[in-house]
Amino acid sequence: MAQAASGSDAAWRHQPLYDAMLGPPVAADGCVVLGRIAQSLDGRIATSSGRSFWIGGEADRLHTHRLRALADAVVVGAGTVAADDPQLTTRLCDGPSPVRVVIDTERRLGPRHRVFADGGPPTLLLCGVAGPATFGQAEAVPVPRCPRGGLEPLAVLAALAARGLRRVLVEGGGVTLSRFLAAGALDRLHVTLAPLLLGAGVPAFTLPCPAQPADGMRLEWTEHRLGGDLLLDIALRRARPPACA
């Protein structure tokens, strides 16, 4: 099991853990897409009231900021913005902050959130309904809807690639990440397991249930220690769960 190094110098970029974001794309759309989530031991990313600070420890948060520094764009859903009001920057490490991408299918968010009003990195609001071309400091971009709900993940990637944003970090929440996974739109997945039991709360993944365990998606991973947390580095290669095919 590898131990991820700490510190703020650029040496971390040469760790194998970050090769996925730096390597060449293999999918036809030319994008490299990494999903990222931190969960409790019982598979929760927040309490029932939506509180998620903090599931993972300090080293886990540093890892997330490093992934942002390697990405052209960081993608989150409207639920994450509403619950956490994230900045989605690289405050904890060296490196540029990515373009911030918010998926808000129905344009229900208000302009008070920091990604729309803080004067920070550029922000794109991806939506499935018509409306003004700008929203606070964000550019509003229409994207085709998915029949299963939300926006079509492959159409999201096409919209980002058209703007030269090809290294994409899908950071949450669970619904957004699950939709990308179900669509076969993830090259890799970084899941942090924190030594924490919540008992109930928001699930990390929401996917169709197979008829039996043998019909589930069997994964292979490499383990890395992030302080007291365990990071699972999972190669997906755009595979879809069998129940979603």
Secondary structure, DSSP 8 states (H G I E B T S, - for coil): -EE---SSSGGGGGSGGGHHHHS---STT--EEEEEEEEETTSEEE-TT---TTSS-HHHHHHHHHHHHH-SEEEEEHHHHHHH----S-TTSSS---EEEEE-TT----TTSHHHHSS-S-EEEEESS---SEETTEEEEE--B-TTSSB-HHHHHHHHHTTT--EEEEEE-HHHHHHHHHTT--SEEEEEEES---SSSEES------SSGGGS----EEEEEETTEEEEEEE-TT---GGG-
